[in-house]
Amino acid sequence: MKFAYVRSELRPHSCLDDNFFLSLMTLILNLSLYQMPQKIRELKAQLAQAGFEHRNGKGSHTVWSHPLLSQPIVLAGKDGSDAKFYQEKLVRSAISIAKGKY
């Protein structure tokens, strides 16, 4: 039998079963594995460090090119904005191709 903390004392509580605690622990683990998205400025710094050259596009777009890549990488967003997951994935794969690891 599970106990619940009610009004400064422990009392048996019937709604707290093993499934509740299992789902609570799963939620806590999933939240601890969650990674905050990178900022656009961090992606730009990674591209610059990997040898990419940039030129400005329209608005908040920047176009990054590398001699080993046939197509440029376009990043949209202000420097302080959170990067989208597809942008992080695109930058990771472009850097791995540029470094010859792909």
N, CA, C and O atoms as a printed pandas DataFrame, in Angstrom:
     atom_number atom_name residue_name chain_id  residue_number  x_coord  y_coord  z_coord
0              1         N          MET        A               1    0.843   -1.170    0.000
1              2        CA          MET        A               1    0.000    0.000    0.000
2              3         C          MET        A               1    0.896    1.243    0.000
3              4         O          MET        A               1    1.878    1.300    0.740
4              5         N          LYS        A               2    0.559    2.238   -0.828
5              6        CA          LYS        A               2    1.310    3.473   -0.911
6              7         C          LYS        A               2    0.773    4.475    0.106
7              8         O          LYS        A               2   -0.377    4.388    0.536
8              9         N          PHE        A               3    1.612    5.413    0.479
9             10        CA          PHE        A               3    1.214    6.442    1.423
10            11         C          PHE        A               3    1.326    7.800    0.770
11            12         O          PHE        A               3    2.228    8.035   -0.035
12            13         N          ALA        A               4    0.442    8.673    1.101
13            14        CA          ALA        A               4    0.460   10.040    0.586
14            15         C          ALA        A               4    0.621   11.006    1.748
15            16         O          ALA        A               4    0.118   10.767    2.846
16            17         N          TYR        A               5    1.311   12.075    1.499
17            18        CA          TYR        A               5    1.515   13.092    2.517
18            19         C          TYR        A               5    0.320   14.031    2.494
19            20         O          TYR        A               5    0.166   14.818    1.560
20            21         N          VAL        A               6   -0.524   13.955    3.514
21            22        CA          VAL        A               6   -1.731   14.763    3.580
22            23         C          VAL        A               6   -1.781   15.456    4.935
23            24         O          VAL        A               6   -1.782   14.801    5.977
24            25         N          ARG        A               7   -1.823   16.773    4.912
25            26        CA          ARG        A               7   -1.947   17.577    6.145
26            27         C          ARG        A               7   -0.954   17.166    7.230
27            28         O          ARG        A               7   -1.338   16.827    8.349
28            29         N          SER        A               8    0.300   17.203    6.884
29            30        CA          SER        A               8    1.391   16.961    7.836
30            31         C          SER        A               8    1.411   15.558    8.419
31            32         O          SER        A               8    2.015   15.362    9.474
32            33         N          GLU        A               9    0.801   14.601    7.810
33            34        CA          GLU        A               9    0.868   13.231    8.311
34            35         C          GLU        A               9    0.779   12.264    7.135
35            36         O          GLU        A               9    0.295   12.624    6.062
36            37         N          LEU        A              10    1.234   11.074    7.336
37            38        CA          LEU        A              10    1.178   10.041    6.304
38            39         C          LEU        A              10   -0.117    9.253    6.445
39            40         O          LEU        A              10   -0.425    8.727    7.515
40            41         N          ARG        A              11   -0.859    9.177    5.368
41            42        CA          ARG        A              11   -2.088    8.390    5.344
42            43         C          ARG        A              11   -2.066    7.485    4.122
43            44         O          ARG        A              11   -1.500    7.852    3.092
44            45         N          PRO        A              12   -2.666    6.324    4.221
45            46        CA          PRO        A              12   -2.739    5.471    3.027
46            47         C          PRO        A              12   -3.628    6.123    1.973
47            48         O          PRO        A              12   -4.680    6.682    2.283
48            49         N          HIS        A              13   -3.188    6.039    0.737
49            50        CA          HIS        A              13   -3.925    6.667   -0.357
50            51         C          HIS        A              13   -4.083    5.642   -1.463
51            52         O          HIS        A              13   -3.090    5.078   -1.920
52            53         N          SER        A              14   -5.279    5.393   -1.894
53            54        CA          SER        A              14   -5.537    4.305   -2.833
54            55         C          SER        A              14   -5.208    4.662   -4.276
55            56         O          SER        A              14   -4.968    3.758   -5.076
56            57         N          CYS        A              15   -5.186    5.959   -4.648
57            58        CA          CYS        A              15   -4.967    6.298   -6.060
58            59         C          CYS        A              15   -3.494    6.272   -6.445
59            60         O          CYS        A              15   -3.178    6.338   -7.633
60            61         N          LEU        A              16   -2.588    6.179   -5.486
61            62        CA          LEU        A              16   -1.166    6.126   -5.802
62            63         C          LEU        A              16   -0.748    4.672   -5.961
63            64         O          LEU        A              16   -0.454    3.994   -4.976
64            65         N          ASP        A              17   -0.721    4.204   -7.178
65            66        CA          ASP        A              17   -0.334    2.829   -7.430
66            67         C          ASP        A              17    1.001    2.791   -8.151
67            68         O          ASP        A              17    1.601    3.836   -8.399
68            69         N          ASP        A              18    1.468    1.608   -8.487
69            70        CA          ASP        A              18    2.762    1.450   -9.130
70            71         C          ASP        A              18    2.800    2.098  -10.506
71            72         O          ASP        A              18    3.840    2.625  -10.900
72            73         N          ASN        A              19    1.709    2.075  -11.243
73            74        CA          ASN        A              19    1.682    2.693  -12.564
74            75         C          ASN        A              19    1.895    4.202  -12.482
75            76         O          ASN        A              19    2.545    4.791  -13.346
76            77         N          PHE        A              20    1.353    4.818  -11.452
77            78        CA          PHE        A              20    1.536    6.260  -11.272
78            79         C          PHE        A              20    3.009    6.583  -11.072
79            80         O          PHE        A              20    3.542    7.492  -11.709
80            81         N          PHE        A              21    3.671    5.836  -10.183
81            82        CA          PHE        A              21    5.075    6.103   -9.909
82            83         C          PHE        A              21    5.955    5.753  -11.108
83            84         O          PHE        A              21    6.960    6.421  -11.353
84            85         N          LEU        A              22    5.592    4.725  -11.846
85            86        CA          LEU        A              22    6.345    4.375  -13.049
86            87         C          LEU        A              22    6.238    5.470  -14.096
87            88         O          LEU        A              22    7.240    5.830  -14.714
88            89         N          SER        A              23    5.047    6.003  -14.305
89            90        CA          SER        A              23    4.887    7.075  -15.286
90            91         C          SER        A              23    5.552    8.358  -14.816
91            92         O          SER        A              23    6.071    9.116  -15.635
92            93         N          LEU        A              24    5.547    8.616  -13.511
93            94        CA          LEU        A              24    6.223    9.793  -12.982
94            95         C          LEU        A              24    7.727    9.694  -13.191
95            96         O          LEU        A              24    8.360   10.673  -13.585
96            97         N          MET        A              25    8.302    8.536  -12.934
97            98        CA          MET        A              25    9.741    8.346  -13.136
98            99         C          MET        A              25   10.111    8.434  -14.611
99           100         O          MET        A              25   11.167    8.969  -14.947
100          101         N          THR        A              26    9.271    7.924  -15.486
101          102        CA          THR        A              26    9.516    8.026  -16.924
102          103         C          THR        A              26    9.513    9.487  -17.362
103          104         O          THR        A              26   10.352    9.902  -18.160
104          105         N          LEU        A              27    8.582   10.251  -16.845
105          106        CA          LEU        A              27    8.519   11.673  -17.167
106          107         C          LEU        A              27    9.758   12.402  -16.695
107          108         O          LEU        A              27   10.301   13.234  -17.422
108          109         N          ILE        A              28   10.213   12.108  -15.494
109          110        CA          ILE        A              28   11.411   12.758  -14.953
110          111         C          ILE        A              28   12.630   12.407  -15.796
111          112         O          ILE        A              28   13.453   13.279  -16.076
112          113         N          LEU        A              29   12.763   11.147  -16.206
113          114        CA          LEU        A              29   13.894   10.750  -17.036
114          115         C          LEU        A              29   13.857   11.426  -18.394
115          116         O          LEU        A              29   14.895   11.856  -18.897
116          117         N          ASN        A              30   12.680   11.528  -18.995
117          118        CA          ASN        A              30   12.566   12.181  -20.296
118          119         C          ASN        A              30   12.915   13.657  -20.201
119          120         O          ASN        A              30   13.544   14.197  -21.111
120          121         N          LEU        A              31   12.526   14.314  -19.134
121          122        CA          LEU        A              31   12.856   15.728  -18.971
122          123         C          LEU        A              31   14.346   15.925  -18.747
123          124         O          LEU        A              31   14.909   16.929  -19.183
124          125         N          SER        A              32   14.996   14.974  -18.069
125          126        CA          SER        A              32   16.420   15.120  -17.831
126          127         C          SER        A              32   17.231   14.859  -19.105
127          128         O          SER        A              32   18.358   15.339  -19.228
128          129         N          LEU        A              33   16.662   14.100  -20.058
129          130        CA          LEU        A              33   17.363   13.837  -21.311
130          131         C          LEU        A              33   17.134   14.931  -22.346
131          132         O          LEU        A              33   17.815   14.965  -23.371
132          133         N          TYR        A              34   16.179   15.829  -22.090
133          134        CA          TYR        A              34   15.860   16.889  -23.032
134          135         C          TYR        A              34   17.015   17.866  -23.120
135          136         O          TYR        A              34   17.547   18.312  -22.104
136          137         N          GLN        A              35   17.394   18.192  -24.337
137          138        CA          GLN        A              35   18.502   19.108  -24.555
138          139         C          GLN        A              35   17.961   20.409  -25.122
139          140         O          GLN        A              35   17.154   20.405  -26.052
140          141         N          MET        A              36   18.405   21.505  -24.565
141          142        CA          MET        A              36   17.967   22.814  -25.048
142          143         C          MET        A              36   18.491   23.030  -26.460
143          144         O          MET        A              36   19.604   22.609  -26.775
144          145         N          PRO        A              37   17.708   23.678  -27.314
145          146        CA          PRO        A              37   18.190   23.942  -28.671
146          147         C          PRO        A              37   19.334   24.942  -28.668
147          148         O          PRO        A              37   19.411   25.818  -27.807
148          149         N          GLN        A              38   20.212   24.797  -29.638
149          150        CA          GLN        A              38   21.316   25.735  -29.770
150          151         C          GLN        A              38   20.792   27.053  -30.322
151          152         O          GLN        A              38   19.696   27.117  -30.879
152          153         N          LYS        A              39   21.583   28.091  -30.160
153          154        CA          LYS        A              39   21.264   29.385  -30.744
154          155         C          LYS        A              39   21.826   29.434  -32.164
155          156         O          LYS        A              39   22.766   28.717  -32.506
156          157         N          ILE        A              40   21.228   30.295  -32.975
157          158        CA          ILE        A              40   21.694   30.454  -34.359
158          159         C          ILE        A              40   23.152   30.898  -34.369
159          160         O          ILE        A              40   23.931   30.463  -35.217
160          161         N          ARG        A              41   23.523   31.769  -33.422
161          162        CA          ARG        A              41   24.909   32.238  -33.382
162          163         C          ARG        A              41   25.886   31.097  -33.118
163          164         O          ARG        A              41   27.017   31.128  -33.605
164          165         N          GLU        A              42   25.463   30.090  -32.353
165          166        CA          GLU        A              42   26.322   28.936  -32.103
166          167         C          GLU        A              42   26.516   28.110  -33.372
167          168         O          GLU        A              42   27.617   27.628  -33.638
168          169         N          LEU        A              43   25.452   27.947  -34.153
169          170        CA          LEU        A              43   25.570   27.225  -35.420
170          171         C          LEU        A              43   26.485   27.964  -36.382
171          172         O          LEU        A              43   27.293   27.347  -37.075
172          173         N          LYS        A              44   26.359   29.291  -36.425
173          174        CA          LYS        A              44   27.221   30.095  -37.292
174          175         C          LYS        A              44   28.678   29.969  -36.882
175          176         O          LYS        A              44   29.563   29.880  -37.733
176          177         N          ALA        A              45   28.928   29.963  -35.574
177          178        CA          ALA        A              45   30.306   29.817  -35.088
178          179         C          ALA        A              45   30.878   28.457  -35.453
179          180         O          ALA        A              45   32.050   28.350  -35.812
180          181         N          GLN        A              46   30.047   27.409  -35.362
181          182        CA          GLN        A              46   30.507   26.074  -35.742
182          183         C          GLN        A              46   30.850   26.003  -37.225
183          184         O          GLN        A              46   31.854   25.402  -37.608
184          185         N          LEU        A              47   30.006   26.622  -38.064
185          186        CA          LEU        A              47   30.272   26.621  -39.499
186          187         C          LEU        A              47   31.542   27.401  -39.821
187          188         O          LEU        A              47   32.349   26.969  -40.644
188          189         N          ALA        A              48   31.717   28.540  -39.178
189          190        CA          ALA        A              48   32.923   29.350  -39.431
190          191         C          ALA        A              48   34.176   28.606  -38.989
191          192         O          ALA        A              48   35.203   28.667  -39.665
192          193         N          GLN        A              49   34.101   27.907  -37.867
193          194        CA          GLN        A              49   35.239   27.154  -37.369
194          195         C          GLN        A              49   35.582   25.984  -38.286
195          196         O          GLN        A              49   36.743   25.581  -38.369
196          197         N          ALA        A              50   34.581   25.437  -38.976
197          198        CA          ALA        A              50   34.808   24.312  -39.885
198          199         C          ALA        A              50   35.288   24.757  -41.263
199          200         O          ALA        A              50   35.520   23.921  -42.135
200          201         N          GLY        A              51   35.439   26.071  -41.469
201          202        CA          GLY        A              51   35.981   26.561  -42.733
202          203         C          GLY        A              51   34.948   27.011  -43.742
203          204         O          GLY        A              51   35.278   27.194  -44.914
204          205         N          PHE        A              52   33.720   27.192  -43.328
205          206        CA          PHE        A              52   32.677   27.683  -44.218
206          207         C          PHE        A              52   32.796   29.194  -44.354
207          208         O          PHE        A              52   33.186   29.886  -43.413
208          209         N          GLU        A              53   32.459   29.691  -45.523
209          210        CA          GLU        A              53   32.425   31.133  -45.757
210          211         C          GLU        A              53   30.974   31.557  -45.879
211          212         O          GLU        A              53   30.141   30.815  -46.401
212          213         N          HIS        A              54   30.674   32.759  -45.393
213          214        CA          HIS        A              54   29.274   33.193  -45.411
214          215         C          HIS        A              54   29.106   34.474  -46.205
215          216         O          HIS        A              54   30.031   35.270  -46.367
216          217         N          ARG        A              55   27.899   34.636  -46.688
217          218        CA          ARG        A              55   27.460   35.895  -47.287
218          219         C          ARG        A              55   26.045   36.140  -46.808
219          220         O          ARG        A              55   25.316   35.204  -46.479
220          221         N          ASN        A              56   25.667   37.388  -46.773
221          222        CA          ASN        A              56   24.341   37.731  -46.288
222          223         C          ASN        A              56   23.292   37.448  -47.348
223          224         O          ASN        A              56   23.528   37.624  -48.544
224          225         N          GLY        A              57   22.150   37.014  -46.895
225          226        CA          GLY        A              57   21.004   36.818  -47.765
226          227         C          GLY        A              57   19.971   37.881  -47.465
227          228         O          GLY        A              57   20.296   38.931  -46.912
228          229         N          LYS        A              58   18.737   37.617  -47.822
229          230        CA          LYS        A              58   17.673   38.574  -47.548
230          231         C          LYS        A              58   17.216   38.457  -46.101
231          232         O          LYS        A              58   17.035   37.353  -45.587
232          233         N          GLY        A              59   17.035   39.572  -45.461
233          234        CA          GLY        A              59   16.529   39.578  -44.094
234          235         C          GLY        A              59   17.494   38.911  -43.140
235          236         O          GLY        A              59   18.669   39.275  -43.081
236          237         N          SER        A              60   17.012   37.952  -42.403
237          238        CA          SER        A              60   17.841   37.285  -41.399
238          239         C          SER        A              60   18.535   36.026  -41.941
239          240         O          SER        A              60   19.087   35.241  -41.170
240          241         N          HIS        A              61   18.506   35.840  -43.245
241          242        CA          HIS        A              61   19.118   34.654  -43.853
242          243         C          HIS        A              61   20.610   34.873  -44.084
243          244         O          HIS        A              61   21.029   35.954  -44.499
244          245         N          THR        A              62   21.400   33.850  -43.814
245          246        CA          THR        A              62   22.810   33.838  -44.180
246          247         C          THR        A              62   23.084   32.574  -44.981
247          248         O          THR        A              62   22.537   31.509  -44.697
248          249         N          VAL        A              63   23.935   32.712  -45.976
249          250        CA          VAL        A              63   24.255   31.608  -46.885
250          251         C          VAL        A              63   25.699   31.203  -46.632
251          252         O          VAL        A              63   26.613   32.022  -46.737
252          253         N          TRP        A              64   25.892   29.950  -46.302
253          254        CA          TRP        A              64   27.216   29.419  -45.987
254          255         C          TRP        A              64   27.640   28.434  -47.067
255          256         O          TRP        A              64   26.865   27.562  -47.458
256          257         N          SER        A              65   28.867   28.574  -47.544
257          258        CA          SER        A              65   29.363   27.675  -48.592
258          259         C          SER        A              65   30.725   27.119  -48.192
259          260         O          SER        A              65   31.471   27.719  -47.418
260          261         N          HIS        A              66   31.013   25.963  -48.746
261          262        CA          HIS        A              66   32.289   25.284  -48.505
262          263         C          HIS        A              66   32.721   24.657  -49.818
263          264         O          HIS        A              66   31.867   24.188  -50.571
264          265         N          PRO        A              67   34.027   24.630  -50.125
265          266        CA          PRO        A              67   34.481   24.074  -51.399
266          267         C          PRO        A              67   34.124   22.607  -51.617
267          268         O          PRO        A              67   33.987   22.178  -52.763
268          269         N          LEU        A              68   33.971   21.837  -50.559
269          270        CA          LEU        A              68   33.662   20.414  -50.701
270          271         C          LEU        A              68   32.175   20.129  -50.845
271          272         O          LEU        A              68   31.796   18.997  -51.146
272          273         N          LEU        A              69   31.329   21.124  -50.640
273          274        CA          LEU        A              69   29.885   20.948  -50.753
274          275         C          LEU        A              69   29.377   21.558  -52.051
275          276         O          LEU        A              69   29.801   22.643  -52.448
276          277         N          SER        A              70   28.474   20.854  -52.700
277          278        CA          SER        A              70   27.939   21.352  -53.963
278          279         C          SER        A              70   26.837   22.381  -53.750
279          280         O          SER        A              70   26.639   23.250  -54.599
280          281         N          GLN        A              71   26.121   22.300  -52.638
281          282        CA          GLN        A              71   25.036   23.240  -52.369
282          283         C          GLN        A              71   25.336   24.036  -51.103
283          284         O          GLN        A              71   25.924   23.505  -50.161
284          285         N          PRO        A              72   24.942   25.286  -51.076
285          286        CA          PRO        A              72   25.180   26.091  -49.872
286          287         C          PRO        A              72   24.204   25.732  -48.749
287          288         O          PRO        A              72   23.155   25.132  -48.988
288          289         N          ILE        A              73   24.564   26.105  -47.544
289          290        CA          ILE        A              73   23.728   25.930  -46.362
290          291         C          ILE        A              73   23.100   27.288  -46.053
291          292         O          ILE        A              73   23.811   28.283  -45.917
292          293         N          VAL        A              74   21.790   27.333  -45.944
293          294        CA          VAL        A              74   21.092   28.579  -45.649
294          295         C          VAL        A              74   20.533   28.498  -44.231
295          296         O          VAL        A              74   19.751   27.606  -43.902
296          297         N          LEU        A              75   20.957   29.455  -43.399
297          298        CA          LEU        A              75   20.440   29.539  -42.037
298          299         C          LEU        A              75   19.536   30.757  -41.939
299          300         O          LEU        A              75   19.935   31.864  -42.301
300          301         N          ALA        A              76   18.328   30.556  -41.454
301          302        CA          ALA        A              76   17.379   31.649  -41.263
302          303         C          ALA        A              76   17.175   31.867  -39.777
303          304         O          ALA        A              76   17.017   30.908  -39.021
304          305         N          GLY        A              77   17.178   33.100  -39.364
305          306        CA          GLY        A              77   16.937   33.433  -37.969
306          307         C          GLY        A              77   17.959   34.419  -37.452
307          308         O          GLY        A              77   19.086   34.489  -37.942
308          309         N          LYS        A              78   17.549   35.174  -36.459
309          310        CA          LYS        A              78   18.453   36.116  -35.815
310          311         C          LYS        A              78   19.421   35.352  -34.931
311          312         O          LYS        A              78   19.159   34.210  -34.555
312          313         N          ASP        A              79   20.537   35.981  -34.598
313          314        CA          ASP        A              79   21.572   35.301  -33.828
314          315         C          ASP        A              79   21.078   34.792  -32.479
315          316         O          ASP        A              79   21.511   33.730  -32.032
316          317         N          GLY        A              80   20.188   35.519  -31.825
317          318        CA          GLY        A              80   19.706   35.116  -30.508
318          319         C          GLY        A              80   18.555   34.140  -30.534
319          320         O          GLY        A              80   18.104   33.700  -29.477
320          321         N          SER        A              81   18.068   33.787  -31.703
321          322        CA          SER        A              81   16.929   32.875  -31.809
322          323         C          SER        A              81   17.375   31.432  -31.588
323          324         O          SER        A              81   18.516   31.067  -31.871
324          325         N          ASP        A              82   16.450   30.622  -31.077
325          326        CA          ASP        A              82   16.719   29.189  -30.950
326          327         C          ASP        A              82   16.716   28.556  -32.333
327          328         O          ASP        A              82   15.858   28.849  -33.166
328          329         N          ALA        A              83   17.689   27.684  -32.562
329          330        CA          ALA        A              83   17.763   26.979  -33.834
330          331         C          ALA        A              83   16.736   25.863  -33.859
331          332         O          ALA        A              83   16.465   25.232  -32.837
332          333         N          LYS        A              84   16.178   25.628  -35.005
333          334        CA          LYS        A              84   15.250   24.512  -35.186
334          335         C          LYS        A              84   16.060   23.219  -35.262
335          336         O          LYS        A              84   17.253   23.225  -35.565
336          337         N          PHE        A              85   15.374   22.111  -34.977
337          338        CA          PHE        A              85   16.067   20.827  -34.976
338          339         C          PHE        A              85   16.648   20.516  -36.356
339          340         O          PHE        A              85   17.762   20.002  -36.460
340          341         N          TYR        A              86   15.893   20.829  -37.419
341          342        CA          TYR        A              86   16.390   20.517  -38.763
342          343         C          TYR        A              86   17.631   21.351  -39.095
343          344         O          TYR        A              86   18.492   20.901  -39.851
344          345         N          GLN        A              87   17.729   22.568  -38.533
345          346        CA          GLN        A              87   18.909   23.391  -38.773
346          347         C          GLN        A              87   20.127   22.799  -38.075
347          348         O          GLN        A              87   21.217   22.762  -38.646
348          349         N          GLU        A              88   19.945   22.338  -36.844
349          350        CA          GLU        A              88   21.056   21.702  -36.130
350          351         C          GLU        A              88   21.527   20.457  -36.869
351          352         O          GLU        A              88   22.728   20.219  -36.997
352          353         N          LYS        A              89   20.577   19.666  -37.353
353          354        CA          LYS        A              89   20.914   18.438  -38.078
354          355         C          LYS        A              89   21.634   18.760  -39.380
355          356         O          LYS        A              89   22.597   18.086  -39.743
356          357         N          LEU        A              90   21.169   19.787  -40.080
357          358        CA          LEU        A              90   21.786   20.200  -41.336
358          359         C          LEU        A              90   23.224   20.663  -41.120
359          360         O          LEU        A              90   24.114   20.309  -41.893
360          361         N          VAL        A              91   23.450   21.442  -40.087
361          362        CA          VAL        A              91   24.799   21.935  -39.798
362          363         C          VAL        A              91   25.715   20.788  -39.393
363          364         O          VAL        A              91   26.866   20.735  -39.827
364          365         N          ARG        A              92   25.215   19.864  -38.562
365          366        CA          ARG        A              92   26.042   18.717  -38.173
366          367         C          ARG        A              92   26.463   17.888  -39.379
367          368         O          ARG        A              92   27.625   17.500  -39.498
368          369         N          SER        A              93   25.508   17.615  -40.279
369          370        CA          SER        A              93   25.862   16.790  -41.439
370          371         C          SER        A              93   26.772   17.546  -42.396
371          372         O          SER        A              93   27.661   16.937  -42.991
372          373         N          ALA        A              94   26.581   18.846  -42.566
373          374        CA          ALA        A              94   27.447   19.620  -43.461
374          375         C          ALA        A              94   28.883   19.680  -42.924
375          376         O          ALA        A              94   29.843   19.585  -43.688
376          377         N          ILE        A              95   29.017   19.836  -41.621
377          378        CA          ILE        A              95   30.363   19.875  -41.028
378          379         C          ILE        A              95   31.038   18.511  -41.142
379          380         O          ILE        A              95   32.240   18.437  -41.399
380          381         N          SER        A              96   30.286   17.443  -40.956
381          382        CA          SER        A              96   30.895   16.116  -41.073
382          383         C          SER        A              96   31.330   15.830  -42.507
383          384         O          SER        A              96   32.350   15.174  -42.718
384          385         N          ILE        A              97   30.576   16.311  -43.496
385          386        CA          ILE        A              97   30.982   16.142  -44.896
386          387         C          ILE        A              97   32.215   16.987  -45.188
387          388         O          ILE        A              97   33.138   16.534  -45.865
388          389         N          ALA        A              98   32.229   18.218  -44.676
389          390        CA          ALA        A              98   33.376   19.110  -44.920
390          391         C          ALA        A              98   34.654   18.579  -44.279
391          392         O          ALA        A              98   35.745   18.783  -44.812
392          393         N          LYS        A              99   34.532   17.910  -43.159
393          394        CA          LYS        A              99   35.703   17.363  -42.489
394          395         C          LYS        A              99   36.086   15.983  -43.024
395          396         O          LYS        A              99   37.091   15.412  -42.600
396          397         N          GLY        A             100   35.294   15.448  -43.949
397          398        CA          GLY        A             100   35.610   14.159  -44.552
398          399         C          GLY        A             100   35.221   12.970  -43.717
399          400         O          GLY        A             100   35.729   11.871  -43.942
400          401         N          LYS        A             101   34.327   13.152  -42.753
401          402        CA          LYS        A             101   33.914   12.050  -41.886
402          403         C          LYS        A             101   32.661   11.359  -42.401
403          404         O          LYS        A             101   32.197   10.397  -41.790
404          405         N          TYR        A             102   32.123   11.813  -43.477
405          406        CA          TYR        A             102   30.845   11.281  -43.975
406          407         C          TYR        A             102   31.051   10.449  -45.191
407          408         O          TYR        A             102   30.088    9.920  -45.747
